[in-house]
Amino acid sequence: MKSIVIYESVHHGNTEKVAKAMVEELNAECIRAQDLNLEKLKDYDLIGFGSGIFYNKFHKNILKLVGNIGKVNGKKAVVFSTSGQGRESSNKSLRKQLEEKGFKVIGSFACKGFDTFGPLKLLGGIGKGRPDQKDIEEAKKFVLGLEKNL
């Protein structure tokens, strides 16, 4: 199975850490959203989409990328995110967009990440030290568990 993980990680490298852990387990390629040639997506069996969450939304580069993808027919995808809250429910909107494009979303993962975005900077941020080693191990277990859905 040929896989790719597409991500955007801008403030503290939180999402990049998670993406690289997933890539290691999947033996996949890894690329930032703005560097991807959309034509290459046809070459992959499984595509991961992830970013930090900003005011309950994925990074604009991920949203733009997904918006530019044409209809696909059942191509498998996973969604992942990092945020100060680490809520998996933050992934629902991107999951829905991918499903509307014809993707079969076979999993969703979220964990806490150090967050100093906006007013949180004044407080010193939240989720300091995250994602930690436990979060990275959970991300690896998540992708290993995908095999039952392939």
C-alpha positions as CSV (number, residue, x, y, z in Angstrom):
1,M,0.0,0.0,0.0
2,K,1.5,3.3,-1.0
3,S,0.8,6.1,1.5
4,I,1.4,9.8,1.9
5,V,0.9,12.1,4.9
6,I,0.2,15.7,4.1
7,Y,0.4,18.2,6.9
8,E,0.9,21.8,7.9
9,S,2.8,22.7,11.1
10,V,3.6,26.3,11.8
11,H,4.0,27.4,15.4
12,H,5.8,24.8,17.5
13,G,6.2,21.8,15.1
14,N,3.5,19.8,17.0
15,T,1.7,18.4,13.9
16,E,5.0,17.7,12.2
17,K,6.1,15.5,15.1
18,V,2.8,13.5,14.8
19,A,3.1,13.3,11.0
20,K,6.6,12.0,11.1
21,A,5.6,9.3,13.7
22,M,2.8,8.2,11.4
23,V,5.1,8.2,8.4
24,E,7.6,6.0,10.2
25,E,5.0,3.4,11.0
26,L,3.4,3.5,7.5
27,N,6.6,3.6,5.6
28,A,5.0,6.6,3.8
29,E,6.0,9.8,2.2
30,C,5.6,13.0,4.0
31,I,5.0,16.5,2.5
32,R,3.8,19.9,3.6
33,A,0.4,20.9,2.0
34,Q,1.8,23.8,0.0
35,D,4.5,21.6,-1.6
36,L,2.2,18.9,-2.9
37,N,1.4,18.5,-6.6
38,L,-2.3,17.5,-6.7
39,E,-1.7,15.2,-9.7
40,K,0.4,13.0,-7.5
41,L,-2.5,12.0,-5.2
42,K,-3.7,9.5,-7.7
43,D,-0.6,7.5,-7.0
44,Y,-1.5,6.8,-3.4
45,D,-3.8,4.3,-1.7
46,L,-3.9,6.0,1.6
47,I,-3.7,9.8,2.2
48,G,-3.3,11.4,5.6
49,F,-4.3,15.1,6.1
50,G,-3.3,17.0,9.3
51,S,-2.6,20.3,10.9
52,G,-2.9,22.3,14.0
53,I,-6.3,23.6,14.9
54,F,-6.8,27.4,14.8
55,Y,-10.0,28.7,16.3
56,N,-11.6,25.2,15.7
57,K,-10.4,25.1,12.0
58,F,-7.6,23.3,10.2
59,H,-4.8,25.4,8.8
60,K,-5.8,27.4,5.6
61,N,-3.2,25.4,3.5
62,I,-4.9,22.1,4.3
63,L,-8.4,23.5,3.7
64,K,-7.2,25.1,0.4
65,L,-5.6,21.8,-0.7
66,V,-8.8,19.8,0.0
67,G,-10.9,22.4,-1.7
68,N,-8.8,22.0,-4.9
69,I,-9.1,18.2,-5.0
70,G,-11.6,17.0,-7.5
71,K,-13.9,14.1,-6.9
72,V,-12.3,10.8,-6.0
73,N,-13.9,7.4,-5.9
74,G,-13.4,5.8,-2.5
75,K,-9.8,6.7,-2.0
76,K,-8.9,6.0,1.6
77,A,-7.9,8.9,3.9
78,V,-7.2,9.7,7.6
79,V,-7.5,13.0,9.4
80,F,-5.3,14.1,12.3
81,S,-4.7,17.2,14.3
82,T,-3.0,18.8,17.3
83,S,-4.4,21.6,19.4
84,G,-4.3,23.0,22.9
85,Q,-7.4,21.0,23.7
86,G,-6.6,17.8,21.7
87,R,-10.2,17.1,20.8
88,E,-10.9,14.5,18.1
89,S,-14.2,16.3,17.5
90,S,-12.1,19.1,15.9
91,N,-11.5,16.8,12.9
92,K,-15.2,16.4,12.0
93,S,-15.3,19.4,9.6
94,L,-12.3,18.2,7.5
95,R,-13.6,14.6,7.6
96,K,-16.9,15.8,6.2
97,Q,-15.2,17.8,3.4
98,L,-13.1,14.8,2.4
99,E,-16.2,12.5,2.4
100,E,-18.0,15.0,0.2
101,K,-15.1,14.7,-2.3
102,G,-15.6,10.9,-2.3
103,F,-12.9,9.9,0.1
104,K,-13.5,6.9,2.5
105,V,-12.2,8.3,5.8
106,I,-11.0,5.3,7.8
107,G,-9.7,7.0,10.9
108,S,-9.3,10.2,12.9
109,F,-6.6,11.1,15.5
110,A,-6.1,14.1,17.7
111,C,-3.8,14.9,20.5
112,K,-2.8,17.9,22.6
113,G,0.0,20.2,21.3
114,F,1.7,23.3,22.8
115,D,-0.6,26.2,21.9
116,T,0.4,29.8,22.1
117,F,-1.9,31.0,19.3
118,G,-3.7,34.3,19.8
119,P,-4.6,35.3,23.4
120,L,-3.1,32.1,24.8
121,K,0.3,33.7,24.2
122,L,-0.5,36.1,27.0
123,L,-1.1,33.2,29.4
124,G,2.1,31.3,28.5
125,G,0.2,28.9,26.3
126,I,-1.5,25.6,27.1
127,G,-0.4,22.0,26.4
128,K,3.2,22.8,27.2
129,G,5.5,19.8,26.4
130,R,2.9,18.2,24.1
131,P,2.8,16.2,22.0
132,D,4.9,14.1,24.3
133,Q,6.3,10.6,23.9
134,K,3.0,9.1,25.0
135,D,1.2,11.1,22.3
136,I,3.7,10.0,19.7
137,E,3.2,6.4,20.7
138,E,-0.5,6.8,20.4
139,A,-0.2,8.2,16.9
140,K,1.9,5.2,15.9
141,K,-0.7,2.8,17.4
142,F,-3.4,4.7,15.6
143,V,-1.8,4.1,12.1
144,L,-1.0,0.5,12.9
145,G,-4.6,0.0,13.8
146,L,-5.7,1.2,10.4
147,E,-4.8,-2.1,8.8
148,K,-8.1,-3.6,9.8
149,N,-9.8,-0.8,7.7
150,L,-7.8,-1.3,4.6
